[in-house]
Amino acid sequence: MAECGDPAINLVQLVSFGCGVDAITTDEVRSILQAGGKLYTQLKIDEISNPGAVRIRLRSLFAALDQ
């Protein structure tokens, strides 16, 4: 994360599980983004993920960023 104050920086974190390294990086990245007034979005992707649900989450994020 270069600088959280940069308006061009936003993040969607893709994870396969919610443990191990993902758990540590999730907490750190969420804290950095929240300190800069940014939204944090995490999408869990695995072999049974529904691509339609992922698209809905991303559309919702884009709508929130536009406001």
Number of C-alpha atoms within 10 A of each C-alpha: 10 6 11 16 13 11 10 8 12 15 15 12 15 13 16 12 13 12 11 8 10 14 12 11 13 17 10 10 15 17 14 16 19 12 11 13 12 19 14 17 15 14 16 12 14 11 6 6 12 10 9 9 11 14 11 11 14 15 12 12 15 11 10 10 11 7 5
